Amino acid sequence: MKRIVILLLAATGIMHAQTWDTLVDSYFDEAVFPFGPSGAVQEGFHAYDAQLEDYAQATIQKEIAVSRKYESQFMAFPVNKLSADQLADRDMVLASIRSTLLELESIRMWEKNPDQYASAASGAAFVIMSRTFAPADQRLRSLIAREKLMPTLFVEGKANLKNPPKIYTEVAIEQVPGIVSFFEHDVPLAFKDVKDAALQAQFKQTNAAVIKELNAWLAWMKSDLLPKSNGDYKLGADNYRKKLLYDEMVDIPLDKLLEIGYANLKLNQQAFRDTAKKIDPKKTPQQILDDAEKDHPTADHLLQSFRDTLAGLRSYIVDHHLMTIPSPVMPIIEETPPFARALTSASMDTPGPYEKVAKEAYFNVTLPEKSWPAAQTEDWLRSFNRGTITSTAIHEAFPGHYVQFLWIPSAPSKVRKLIGVSTYTEGWAHYCEQMMIDEGFGGGDLKLRLGQLQDALLRNARFIVGIKIHTGQMTFQEGVDFFVNEGFQTHITGERETKRGTSDPTYLYYTLGKLEILKLREDYKKMRGSAYTLEEFHNNFLKQGMPPIKIVRKKMLGNDSPVL
């Protein structure tokens, strides 16, 4: 009887499905989480709370070997035994493995970017602090264990770094004082209520050691590393194409991508000029934007302004049947916790899909410090003008990242919950900024449209600058000028954005993802005909998890038609 049952299971594919699930589990447990314990904690796997990222040469070689092993195992798995969703998951895992290998073997940021080491320390502390997934004393013990390991980060960094690009070292030098302040002030503040004196004493010792190592790291970068930083940040066309292919499953030739990027840039530039002219033909677009920035709440009403905006957005989505919002629970809008203020002005902090305890989602907004002079406070609040509050709330919450988070439980597999691509996640949030205005939110307020278009132009400039500076078609300064002259951004924004592009080369994913979603929507509408509704499209899109749009298209359209 037992043998008959086994044969029946094999015949129905259940045994293979179980074997597939086991392979997926072992991949994450052996090839992913041990090499990225801070990411594992964020996802809700707390067996890794006391562990830290390790950049030793032996560990890097081990990660390469383990990745190769799983690449072979997933390639060898009998595809005729997999469902359509499992086949797509297999493609996602293989792309993720190849992305890891490309990074470790060819791009080699561990060898080029000194910021990786200090930021690993702050990130490792932040994920323990930011969510109350365990009592404070338990989390403090995990942090102490991590802090004991942090000095090795800088030993490994000194051994690994070879001729980094000067701009990478300059950025790393700029970053360290803020990270030191983070450990000096914010980290202790997060655990100030822990009553265990012995534990606090131990933490004081390990935290002081981290601060000492960070200051020594800063001094070493200034005296030793910076004079030797003559490397090239450019990926080159071949690595750029591979990174897009493995990270986003996009295989469009780079020259074609540039054509697409320029075409969308020109459309948004014209729409921006036309909208500004409708608002006031006697003023320049910049003058109109300057006026819009003056329309902001006072500091003591900023959080309430976000609460009112979220409530209005949610009601508009529901009343106009734009999509299903799976939960009535609103994100908690709060002042950014002190330990996170150095890192963000506004953010959505959602728990990972496997978090069992700390399930709250926080929309954090950084308020101006009470000690600031009036001019500094006013400058900060101008960045929270009415248009920015609306676009930020759309992008981060309704119907952007928060709604994505609410749909994650509907994702069809563990792979879809844990592997995500930026063209899906950031593409969706950026798409929503336009979609909500297109669908009438704001009642035709032209200043809201102008703000949305300026954000779109920023992302357009990222699209083009990212490709061009990494393929040698544009210098760094030409990138800055492009943001200013073509993206309608300030010079300080252009400089910051171009710096980001040197180490985030494929930050075209905002616009690229938005355009992919818009094309998918149009193709889906044609396929559905009179049965099409925007709500149905959005719901079917959101329940996929976070896969490349190529995979979403095949699921929703039933074919492999081009994403653009």
LINWO-V955088 format. One line per field, one symbol per residue. ss: DSSP state (H for helix, E for strand, - for the rest). burial: # if it has 9 or more other ideal C-beta (glycine too) atoms within 8 Angstrom, else .. A space follows every 50 residues. Layout:
ss=???
burial=???
//
This chain:
ss=-HHHHHHHHHHH-HHHHHHHHHHHHHHHHHHHHHH-HHHHHHH--HHH-- ------HHHHHHHHHHHHHHHHHHHH--HHH--HHHHHHHHHHHHHHHHH HHHHHHH-HHHH--HHHHHHHHHHHHHHH------HHHHHHHHHHHHHHH HHHHHHHHHH----EHHHHHHHHHHHHHHHHHHHHHHHHH------HHHH HHHHHHHHHHHHHHHHHHHHHHHHHHHH--E-----HHHHHHHHHHHH-- ---HHHHHHHHHHHHHHHHHHHHHHHHHH-----HHHHHHHHH--E--HH HHHHHHHHHHHHHHHHHHH------------EEEE--HHH-----EEEE- -----------EEEE--------HHHHHHHHH--EHHHHHHHHHHH---- HHHHHHHHHH---HHHHH---HHHHHHHHHHHHHHHHH-------HHHHH HHHHHHHHHHHHHHHHHHHH-----HHHHHHHHHH-----HHHHHHHHHH HHH-----HHHHHHHHHHHHHHHHHHHHHHH--HHHHHHHHH------HH HHHHHHH-------
burial=.....#..##..#.###..##.###.##.############.###..##. ###.##..##..##.######.##..#...##..################ ####...###.###################..##.##.#########.## ####.##..##..##########.##..#############..#....## .###.##.###.######.###..##..#.#.#.##..############ .#.#..##.###.##..##.###.##..#...#.#.###.###.###.#. .##.###.###.##.##....##.#.....#.##.######..#.##### ###.#.....########...#...##..##################### ########..#.#########################.#.##...##### #####################..#.#.#######.####...###.#### ###.#################.###..#...#.################# #######.....#.
//
